[in-house]
Amino acid sequence: MSQEQEAVKDSDDSHDIKLTPFTIFRYVASIALLIFSIIIVGALIFTENTRVAKETNAWVALIVCVMAVVWLSMIEGQQASLVGLPPVDPDLYKDSHPLTYKNAALAFKGDNLDRYLMGRQFMVLLVVFVINQCAGPLDPKVDVLGLPDGVKFVFLDIGLGMVIFTCILGQLTTQVNASYCMIDFINNYFALFTLYVAMGVEFSGVMHSSYLIQNILSAASGKPIISNEPPRTGFTFAFFWGRVIMSIAILGFCLAVTLVALFNGDTMVSVKYPGIPNGVSVFLFFFFMAIVGMLEAMQIAFFAVAKLPADERGTSFFGRKTCDLLFKGNGQNLPGFMIGRQLTVVFSFFLVASITGLNITPGEGNNIFGIKDGAQAFLNYGFHGAVITTILASISWQLAASAYPIAFLNNPATYVL
């Protein structure tokens, strides 16, 4: 065997998982936690102590929750497929995988892939917020399977149970499968439907304030915005910036609703954690938004510098320490970071969903800003929080990291996280 072949073999072996007793224990513990989380969340739903179960019935809440997790798995897996497929010649799978070809033909036309990614990001937040409304407890005092209060607090009130089954079933597993089976994964109408929905979400303009942030960062960093389409003119230009203005107005309204409700103690935080002062609730809202933003930015920054020479990846003490830790050996810590990051981001999503969900009973004269009862009932679900989180805690930080990857690497908070 030549030296080159031996080097390739050593590289392959370094990525193999060796089934040590500790590794087997972690696998078994993970499966046990997943099963326990499913059981305890299912039991909670059938106590009708979640918003959807209370307002409809337990079976509706369970079915919606399962459907949301299934759709989330497609959203996450489709992203892995579409991001990985551009280098592959579509003619290779045009006949064998016709629906994959349709997905690719739409997604890779012009700037549609960027549009899909923006719409898809909001869909992820929206689905997570739906899961929280289906499986998040309203009253922390309600008994669930006779479990101790400490177990209920960790798995239900804080939401560890939802985080575990959402990440494992709806995100990590499907991301891995799709990365290995990119062409097969999206060769179905479910994937094509999901792609059209994501494109429709972007077209609606709800997220278009992100484009304003993109333009500001581009001007500040001196990096041009790369586009596969000609510059906007006439009606296209006016329609685009009209949606940007609309998006800014929607974002402003969502922020106003959230902050007023937090300062007045009209959110689910006051129900789940009555001992937390209103001012602290506001701080926690921005704190977890910042955590989400940093983790989203770190992912972009890490991949941006992965192909750079080691001496160019960090220009400060913390930048070098971060790169040494992340790319240690053969880059084995990067997958570990991605898994830990996913769990932390989803955990923060659920907490933000709890913070932004309103607790105002329509029809009692306490509707926020005096809106109609139907609008108040809708705001109680907290979906305005999904708009805020997508724009200010996700897309904006990703754009900032794309413009200034080294700056994020040099940040001490990056090393700590």
One Martini backbone bead per residue (centre of mass of N, CA, C, O) as a GRO file, in nm:
protein
  417
    1MET     BB    1   0.095   0.037   0.024
    2SER     BB    2   0.076   0.352  -0.013
    3GLN     BB    3   0.104   0.654   0.137
    4GLU     BB    4  -0.158   0.772   0.021
    5GLN     BB    5  -0.344   0.536   0.103
    6GLU     BB    6  -0.280   0.551   0.406
    7ALA     BB    7  -0.384   0.840   0.445
    8VAL     BB    8  -0.676   0.782   0.361
    9LYS     BB    9  -0.729   0.562   0.571
   10ASP     BB   10  -0.673   0.737   0.822
   11SER     BB   11  -0.893   0.943   0.759
   12ASP     BB   12  -1.130   0.746   0.766
   13ASP     BB   13  -1.081   0.632   1.053
   14SER     BB   14  -1.117   0.913   1.204
   15HIS     BB   15  -1.447   0.898   1.131
   16ASP     BB   16  -1.497   0.661   1.289
   17ILE     BB   17  -1.706   0.475   1.501
   18LYS     BB   18  -1.633   0.361   1.815
   19LEU     BB   19  -1.762   0.088   2.010
   20THR     BB   20  -1.776   0.183   2.304
   21PRO     BB   21  -1.917   0.171   2.606
   22PHE     BB   22  -1.976   0.479   2.608
   23THR     BB   23  -2.117   0.496   2.335
   24ILE     BB   24  -2.343   0.295   2.395
   25PHE     BB   25  -2.457   0.450   2.636
   26ARG     BB   26  -2.537   0.705   2.474
   27TYR     BB   27  -2.734   0.567   2.286
   28VAL     BB   28  -2.926   0.454   2.500
   29ALA     BB   29  -2.985   0.722   2.646
   30SER     BB   30  -3.106   0.868   2.401
   31ILE     BB   31  -3.341   0.674   2.352
   32ALA     BB   32  -3.464   0.697   2.634
   33LEU     BB   33  -3.517   1.003   2.623
   34LEU     BB   34  -3.701   0.998   2.379
   35ILE     BB   35  -3.921   0.814   2.492
   36PHE     BB   36  -3.982   0.981   2.745
   37SER     BB   37  -4.058   1.243   2.599
   38ILE     BB   38  -4.299   1.133   2.442
   39ILE     BB   39  -4.464   1.036   2.684
   40ILE     BB   40  -4.483   1.303   2.853
   41VAL     BB   41  -4.604   1.480   2.629
   42GLY     BB   42  -4.849   1.305   2.568
   43ALA     BB   43  -4.966   1.320   2.855
   44LEU     BB   44  -5.001   1.624   2.861
   45ILE     BB   45  -5.202   1.650   2.630
   46PHE     BB   46  -5.423   1.456   2.785
   47THR     BB   47  -5.472   1.693   3.006
   48GLU     BB   48  -5.529   1.967   2.856
   49ASN     BB   49  -5.240   2.161   2.911
   50THR     BB   50  -5.275   2.296   2.631
   51ARG     BB   51  -5.379   2.515   2.410
   52VAL     BB   52  -5.491   2.327   2.188
   53ALA     BB   53  -5.628   2.120   2.378
   54LYS     BB   54  -5.816   2.326   2.521
   55GLU     BB   55  -5.955   2.455   2.250
   56THR     BB   56  -6.011   2.158   2.166
   57ASN     BB   57  -5.820   1.868   2.170
   58ALA     BB   58  -5.595   1.621   2.219
   59TRP     BB   59  -5.596   1.498   1.930
   60VAL     BB   60  -5.537   1.754   1.777
   61ALA     BB   61  -5.268   1.819   1.915
   62LEU     BB   62  -5.124   1.557   1.836
   63ILE     BB   63  -5.155   1.570   1.528
   64VAL     BB   64  -5.023   1.848   1.487
   65CYS     BB   65  -4.752   1.775   1.614
   66VAL     BB   66  -4.676   1.546   1.422
   67MET     BB   67  -4.700   1.710   1.159
   68ALA     BB   68  -4.485   1.920   1.236
   69VAL     BB   69  -4.246   1.724   1.258
   70VAL     BB   70  -4.264   1.612   0.972
   71TRP     BB   71  -4.228   1.884   0.827
   72LEU     BB   72  -3.959   1.957   0.956
   73SER     BB   73  -3.804   1.719   0.829
   74MET     BB   74  -3.834   1.830   0.541
   75ILE     BB   75  -3.715   2.110   0.571
   76GLU     BB   76  -3.432   2.011   0.664
   77GLY     BB   77  -3.370   1.802   0.438
   78GLN     BB   78  -3.406   1.987   0.192
   79GLN     BB   79  -3.173   2.173   0.252
   80ALA     BB   80  -2.947   1.962   0.228
   81SER     BB   81  -3.008   1.897  -0.068
   82LEU     BB   82  -3.006   2.183  -0.211
   83VAL     BB   83  -2.718   2.266  -0.111
   84GLY     BB   84  -2.571   1.996  -0.240
   85LEU     BB   85  -2.667   1.989  -0.564
   86PRO     BB   86  -2.537   2.206  -0.762
   87PRO     BB   87  -2.277   2.029  -0.866
   88VAL     BB   88  -2.495   1.854  -0.993
   89ASP     BB   89  -2.603   1.714  -1.273
   90PRO     BB   90  -2.933   1.704  -1.366
   91ASP     BB   91  -2.911   1.481  -1.597
   92LEU     BB   92  -2.851   1.238  -1.398
   93TYR     BB   93  -3.175   1.273  -1.263
   94LYS     BB   94  -3.411   1.335  -1.463
   95ASP     BB   95  -3.528   1.032  -1.504
   96SER     BB   96  -3.500   0.888  -1.216
   97HIS     BB   97  -3.571   1.196  -1.069
   98PRO     BB   98  -3.817   1.405  -1.147
   99LEU     BB   99  -3.878   1.563  -0.875
  100THR     BB  100  -3.595   1.657  -0.822
  101TYR     BB  101  -3.575   1.819  -1.083
  102LYS     BB  102  -3.802   2.018  -1.012
  103ASN     BB  103  -3.677   2.130  -0.761
  104ALA     BB  104  -3.411   2.228  -0.895
  105ALA     BB  105  -3.528   2.409  -1.121
  106LEU     BB  106  -3.648   2.612  -0.916
  107ALA     BB  107  -3.413   2.664  -0.702
  108PHE     BB  108  -3.178   2.730  -0.947
  109LYS     BB  109  -3.329   2.986  -1.026
  110GLY     BB  110  -3.146   3.222  -0.989
  111ASP     BB  111  -3.243   3.336  -0.651
  112ASN     BB  112  -3.419   3.097  -0.523
  113LEU     BB  113  -3.241   2.977  -0.300
  114ASP     BB  114  -3.247   3.228  -0.118
  115ARG     BB  115  -3.552   3.239  -0.093
  116TYR     BB  116  -3.592   2.964   0.032
  117LEU     BB  117  -3.414   3.007   0.288
  118MET     BB  118  -3.591   3.232   0.404
  119GLY     BB  119  -3.863   3.084   0.413
  120ARG     BB  120  -3.759   2.837   0.574
  121GLN     BB  121  -3.683   2.983   0.837
  122PHE     BB  122  -3.974   3.063   0.913
  123MET     BB  123  -4.092   2.778   0.913
  124VAL     BB  124  -3.933   2.669   1.149
  125LEU     BB  125  -4.039   2.866   1.361
  126LEU     BB  126  -4.340   2.808   1.319
  127VAL     BB  127  -4.333   2.506   1.390
  128VAL     BB  128  -4.216   2.535   1.674
  129PHE     BB  129  -4.452   2.707   1.780
  130VAL     BB  130  -4.667   2.490   1.734
  131ILE     BB  131  -4.547   2.277   1.920
  132ASN     BB  132  -4.567   2.454   2.174
  133GLN     BB  133  -4.884   2.476   2.165
  134CYS     BB  134  -4.928   2.157   2.180
  135ALA     BB  135  -4.676   2.085   2.423
  136GLY     BB  136  -4.715   2.323   2.614
  137PRO     BB  137  -4.762   2.427   2.922
  138LEU     BB  138  -4.986   2.617   3.120
  139ASP     BB  139  -4.991   2.446   3.399
  140PRO     BB  140  -4.744   2.346   3.628
  141LYS     BB  141  -4.949   2.189   3.844
  142VAL     BB  142  -5.018   1.966   3.669
  143ASP     BB  143  -5.054   1.639   3.651
  144VAL     BB  144  -4.793   1.390   3.530
  145LEU     BB  145  -4.769   1.066   3.602
  146GLY     BB  146  -4.665   1.143   3.900
  147LEU     BB  147  -4.444   1.339   3.878
  148PRO     BB  148  -4.209   1.522   3.975
  149ASP     BB  149  -4.154   1.857   3.974
  150GLY     BB  150  -3.864   1.851   3.859
  151VAL     BB  151  -3.928   1.689   3.602
  152LYS     BB  152  -4.144   1.879   3.489
  153PHE     BB  153  -3.970   2.132   3.474
  154VAL     BB  154  -3.757   2.024   3.271
  155PHE     BB  155  -3.949   1.871   3.044
  156LEU     BB  156  -4.190   2.101   3.036
  157ASP     BB  157  -4.141   2.395   3.123
  158ILE     BB  158  -3.866   2.422   2.973
  159GLY     BB  159  -3.862   2.177   2.727
  160LEU     BB  160  -3.682   1.916   2.686
  161GLY     BB  161  -3.876   1.719   2.553
  162MET     BB  162  -3.927   1.886   2.292
  163VAL     BB  163  -3.633   1.915   2.207
  164ILE     BB  164  -3.561   1.618   2.166
  165PHE     BB  165  -3.784   1.530   1.955
  166THR     BB  166  -3.736   1.759   1.754
  167CYS     BB  167  -3.434   1.714   1.689
  168ILE     BB  168  -3.429   1.409   1.623
  169LEU     BB  169  -3.693   1.382   1.432
  170GLY     BB  170  -3.690   1.689   1.280
  171GLN     BB  171  -3.357   1.714   1.218
  172LEU     BB  172  -3.092   1.541   1.250
  173THR     BB  173  -3.176   1.281   1.102
  174THR     BB  174  -3.266   1.415   0.831
  175GLN     BB  175  -2.999   1.557   0.767
  176VAL     BB  176  -2.829   1.304   0.739
  177ASN     BB  177  -2.994   1.155   0.526
  178ALA     BB  178  -2.992   1.386   0.309
  179SER     BB  179  -2.676   1.405   0.278
  180TYR     BB  180  -2.671   1.099   0.155
  181CYS     BB  181  -2.981   1.146  -0.001
  182MET     BB  182  -3.044   1.396  -0.193
  183ILE     BB  183  -3.208   1.281  -0.437
  184ASP     BB  184  -3.419   1.101  -0.284
  185PHE     BB  185  -3.551   1.290  -0.069
  186ILE     BB  186  -3.693   1.498  -0.308
  187ASN     BB  187  -3.863   1.254  -0.464
  188ASN     BB  188  -4.139   1.438  -0.399
  189TYR     BB  189  -4.432   1.618  -0.332
  190PHE     BB  190  -4.363   1.720  -0.051
  191ALA     BB  191  -4.111   1.878  -0.135
  192LEU     BB  192  -4.246   2.056  -0.348
  193PHE     BB  193  -4.448   2.186  -0.158
  194THR     BB  194  -4.238   2.308   0.038
  195LEU     BB  195  -4.101   2.488  -0.169
  196TYR     BB  196  -4.350   2.661  -0.242
  197VAL     BB  197  -4.400   2.769   0.042
  198ALA     BB  198  -4.127   2.909   0.083
  199MET     BB  199  -4.160   3.095  -0.163
  200GLY     BB  200  -4.425   3.225  -0.061
  201VAL     BB  201  -4.314   3.351   0.195
  202GLU     BB  202  -4.112   3.535   0.055
  203PHE     BB  203  -4.318   3.680  -0.138
  204SER     BB  204  -4.493   3.821   0.087
  205GLY     BB  205  -4.265   4.005   0.269
  206VAL     BB  206  -4.223   3.956   0.579
  207MET     BB  207  -3.885   3.923   0.542
  208HIS     BB  208  -3.771   4.189   0.381
  209SER     BB  209  -3.600   4.339   0.601
  210SER     BB  210  -3.347   4.165   0.550
  211TYR     BB  211  -3.257   4.313   0.290
  212LEU     BB  212  -3.183   4.576   0.426
  213ILE     BB  213  -2.960   4.455   0.600
  214GLN     BB  214  -2.794   4.349   0.365
  215ASN     BB  215  -2.734   4.628   0.237
  216ILE     BB  216  -2.595   4.755   0.480
  217LEU     BB  217  -2.366   4.542   0.510
  218SER     BB  218  -2.253   4.575   0.228
  219ALA     BB  219  -2.174   4.876   0.257
  220ALA     BB  220  -1.994   4.841   0.516
  221SER     BB  221  -1.797   4.600   0.392
  222GLY     BB  222  -1.774   4.606   0.060
  223LYS     BB  223  -1.969   4.369  -0.018
  224PRO     BB  224  -2.119   4.237  -0.266
  225ILE     BB  225  -2.417   4.135  -0.402
  226ILE     BB  226  -2.484   3.826  -0.513
  227SER     BB  227  -2.627   3.775  -0.845
  228ASN     BB  228  -2.843   3.599  -1.102
  229GLU     BB  229  -2.975   3.882  -1.153
  230PRO     BB  230  -3.098   4.152  -1.259
  231PRO     BB  231  -3.165   4.452  -1.195
  232ARG     BB  232  -3.398   4.637  -1.053
  233THR     BB  233  -3.697   4.763  -1.217
  234GLY     BB  234  -3.954   4.943  -1.173
  235PHE     BB  235  -4.185   4.739  -1.056
  236THR     BB  236  -3.983   4.548  -0.918
  237PHE     BB  237  -3.861   4.764  -0.737
  238ALA     BB  238  -4.123   4.863  -0.598
  239PHE     BB  239  -4.219   4.585  -0.491
  240PHE     BB  240  -3.978   4.525  -0.315
  241TRP     BB  241  -3.975   4.792  -0.132
  242GLY     BB  242  -4.266   4.761  -0.037
  243ARG     BB  243  -4.210   4.498   0.125
  244VAL     BB  244  -4.004   4.617   0.313
  245ILE     BB  245  -4.192   4.820   0.450
  246MET     BB  246  -4.398   4.613   0.547
  247SER     BB  247  -4.198   4.447   0.721
  248ILE     BB  248  -4.125   4.674   0.916
  249ALA     BB  249  -4.413   4.711   1.025
  250ILE     BB  250  -4.450   4.424   1.131
  251LEU     BB  251  -4.206   4.419   1.318
  252GLY     BB  252  -4.291   4.660   1.493
  253PHE     BB  253  -4.556   4.534   1.596
  254CYS     BB  254  -4.434   4.279   1.726
  255LEU     BB  255  -4.256   4.432   1.927
  256ALA     BB  256  -4.477   4.591   2.069
  257VAL     BB  257  -4.640   4.352   2.173
  258THR     BB  258  -4.416   4.214   2.337
  259LEU     BB  259  -4.326   4.450   2.526
  260VAL     BB  260  -4.598   4.523   2.650
  261ALA     BB  261  -4.662   4.239   2.762
  262LEU     BB  262  -4.411   4.212   2.941
  263PHE     BB  263  -4.452   4.474   3.117
  264ASN     BB  264  -4.760   4.366   3.198
  265GLY     BB  265  -4.774   4.045   3.236
  266ASP     BB  266  -4.908   3.901   2.940
  267THR     BB  267  -4.752   3.630   2.958
  268MET     BB  268  -4.642   3.299   3.005
  269VAL     BB  269  -4.432   3.370   3.219
  270SER     BB  270  -4.639   3.445   3.450
  271VAL     BB  271  -4.739   3.144   3.466
  272LYS     BB  272  -4.479   2.961   3.478
  273TYR     BB  273  -4.298   3.223   3.615
  274PRO     BB  274  -4.407   3.422   3.866
  275GLY     BB  275  -4.115   3.517   3.994
  276ILE     BB  276  -4.071   3.685   3.740
  277PRO     BB  277  -3.999   3.977   3.646
  278ASN     BB  278  -4.071   4.182   3.388
  279GLY     BB  279  -3.782   4.288   3.332
  280VAL     BB  280  -3.655   4.002   3.310
  281SER     BB  281  -3.820   3.908   3.067
  282VAL     BB  282  -3.698   4.109   2.871
  283PHE     BB  283  -3.408   4.015   2.902
  284LEU     BB  284  -3.457   3.716   2.815
  285PHE     BB  285  -3.550   3.774   2.534
  286PHE     BB  286  -3.278   3.905   2.435
  287PHE     BB  287  -3.088   3.682   2.524
  288PHE     BB  288  -3.203   3.445   2.346
  289MET     BB  289  -3.171   3.596   2.084
  290ALA     BB  290  -2.859   3.618   2.104
  291ILE     BB  291  -2.800   3.319   2.112
  292VAL     BB  292  -2.917   3.253   1.840
  293GLY     BB  293  -2.746   3.452   1.676
  294MET     BB  294  -2.467   3.338   1.746
  295LEU     BB  295  -2.517   3.046   1.641
  296GLU     BB  296  -2.581   3.126   1.353
  297ALA     BB  297  -2.313   3.281   1.300
  298MET     BB  298  -2.109   3.057   1.364
  299GLN     BB  299  -2.178   2.869   1.135
  300ILE     BB  300  -2.101   3.063   0.907
  301ALA     BB  301  -1.811   3.128   1.000
  302PHE     BB  302  -1.692   2.842   1.004
  303PHE     BB  303  -1.742   2.778   0.698
  304ALA     BB  304  -1.586   3.030   0.586
  305VAL     BB  305  -1.294   2.926   0.731
  306ALA     BB  306  -1.234   2.620   0.669
  307LYS     BB  307  -1.047   2.681   0.391
  308LEU     BB  308  -0.848   2.819   0.547
  309PRO     BB  309  -0.574   2.884   0.672
  310ALA     BB  310  -0.486   2.858   0.997
  311ASP     BB  311  -0.343   3.159   1.012
  312GLU     BB  312  -0.640   3.301   0.902
  313ARG     BB  313  -0.883   3.241   1.111
  314GLY     BB  314  -0.730   3.405   1.346
  315THR     BB  315  -0.648   3.742   1.510
  316SER     BB  316  -0.685   3.630   1.803
  317PHE     BB  317  -0.695   3.467   2.086
  318PHE     BB  318  -0.993   3.361   2.056
  319GLY     BB  319  -0.977   3.283   1.759
  320ARG     BB  320  -0.759   3.063   1.793
  321LYS     BB  321  -0.900   2.895   2.010
  322THR     BB  322  -1.150   2.826   1.844
  323CYS     BB  323  -1.001   2.683   1.607
  324ASP     BB  324  -0.849   2.471   1.770
  325LEU     BB  325  -1.110   2.338   1.876
  326LEU     BB  326  -1.273   2.289   1.610
  327PHE     BB  327  -1.001   2.180   1.423
  328LYS     BB  328  -0.923   1.941   1.565
  329GLY     BB  329  -0.737   1.751   1.389
  330ASN     BB  330  -1.004   1.643   1.163
  331GLY     BB  331  -1.263   1.809   1.257
  332GLN     BB  332  -1.436   1.654   1.491
  333ASN     BB  333  -1.582   1.905   1.644
  334LEU     BB  334  -1.788   2.013   1.437
  335PRO     BB  335  -2.023   1.809   1.465
  336GLY     BB  336  -2.061   1.861   1.768
  337PHE     BB  337  -2.141   2.155   1.738
  338MET     BB  338  -2.391   2.114   1.554
  339ILE     BB  339  -2.555   1.956   1.763
  340GLY     BB  340  -2.540   2.154   2.001
  341ARG     BB  341  -2.656   2.391   1.845
  342GLN     BB  342  -2.933   2.273   1.778
  343LEU     BB  343  -3.030   2.235   2.068
  344THR     BB  344  -2.995   2.533   2.161
  345VAL     BB  345  -3.173   2.670   1.952
  346VAL     BB  346  -3.438   2.518   2.014
  347PHE     BB  347  -3.448   2.591   2.308
  348SER     BB  348  -3.470   2.898   2.250
  349PHE     BB  349  -3.725   2.888   2.082
  350PHE     BB  350  -3.912   2.786   2.309
  351LEU     BB  351  -3.863   3.020   2.503
  352VAL     BB  352  -3.958   3.244   2.315
  353ALA     BB  353  -4.242   3.127   2.279
  354SER     BB  354  -4.318   3.161   2.580
  355ILE     BB  355  -4.263   3.470   2.599
  356THR     BB  356  -4.462   3.561   2.344
  357GLY     BB  357  -4.696   3.437   2.466
  358LEU     BB  358  -5.015   3.515   2.538
  359ASN     BB  359  -5.240   3.611   2.843
  360ILE     BB  360  -5.525   3.702   2.690
  361THR     BB  361  -5.860   3.741   2.730
  362PRO     BB  362  -6.101   3.753   2.529
  363GLY     BB  363  -6.368   3.990   2.611
  364GLU     BB  364  -6.243   4.171   2.879
  365GLY     BB  365  -6.092   4.451   2.777
  366ASN     BB  366  -5.755   4.360   2.739
  367ASN     BB  367  -5.671   4.416   2.472
  368ILE     BB  368  -5.420   4.479   2.276
  369PHE     BB  369  -5.468   4.792   2.149
  370GLY     BB  370  -5.781   4.717   2.106
  371ILE     BB  371  -5.830   4.470   1.966
  372LYS     BB  372  -5.976   4.216   1.844
  373ASP     BB  373  -6.057   3.905   1.948
  374GLY     BB  374  -5.939   3.744   1.711
  375ALA     BB  375  -5.657   3.878   1.720
  376GLN     BB  376  -5.594   3.799   2.013
  377ALA     BB  377  -5.610   3.494   1.978
  378PHE     BB  378  -5.374   3.486   1.778
  379LEU     BB  379  -5.151   3.624   1.959
  380ASN     BB  380  -5.149   3.403   2.185
  381TYR     BB  381  -4.960   3.207   2.008
  382GLY     BB  382  -4.685   3.380   1.922
  383PHE     BB  383  -4.611   3.432   1.607
  384HIS     BB  384  -4.464   3.706   1.632
  385GLY     BB  385  -4.203   3.571   1.740
  386ALA     BB  386  -4.118   3.443   1.470
  387VAL     BB  387  -4.060   3.706   1.322
  388ILE     BB  388  -3.846   3.820   1.510
  389THR     BB  389  -3.649   3.578   1.515
  390THR     BB  390  -3.591   3.553   1.214
  391ILE     BB  391  -3.477   3.844   1.171
  392LEU     BB  392  -3.306   3.919   1.452
  393ALA     BB  393  -3.196   3.598   1.533
  394SER     BB  394  -3.102   3.497   1.232
  395ILE     BB  395  -3.061   3.640   0.954
  396SER     BB  396  -2.894   3.886   1.050
  397TRP     BB  397  -2.656   3.717   1.167
  398GLN     BB  398  -2.584   3.570   0.910
  399LEU     BB  399  -2.514   3.823   0.747
  400ALA     BB  400  -2.294   3.928   0.939
  401ALA     BB  401  -2.109   3.674   0.917
  402SER     BB  402  -2.062   3.697   0.609
  403ALA     BB  403  -1.920   3.983   0.635
  404TYR     BB  404  -1.780   3.897   0.947
  405PRO     BB  405  -1.621   3.620   1.031
  406ILE     BB  406  -1.368   3.705   1.199
  407ALA     BB  407  -1.513   3.871   1.415
  408PHE     BB  408  -1.666   3.627   1.535
  409LEU     BB  409  -1.416   3.458   1.609
  410ASN     BB  410  -1.291   3.692   1.806
  411ASN     BB  411  -1.517   3.643   1.993
  412PRO     BB  412  -1.553   3.539   2.316
  413ALA     BB  413  -1.845   3.421   2.292
  414THR     BB  414  -1.772   3.203   2.087
  415TYR     BB  415  -1.592   3.032   2.273
  416VAL     BB  416  -1.801   2.979   2.495
  417LEU     BB  417  -2.024   2.850   2.296
   0.00000   0.00000   0.00000
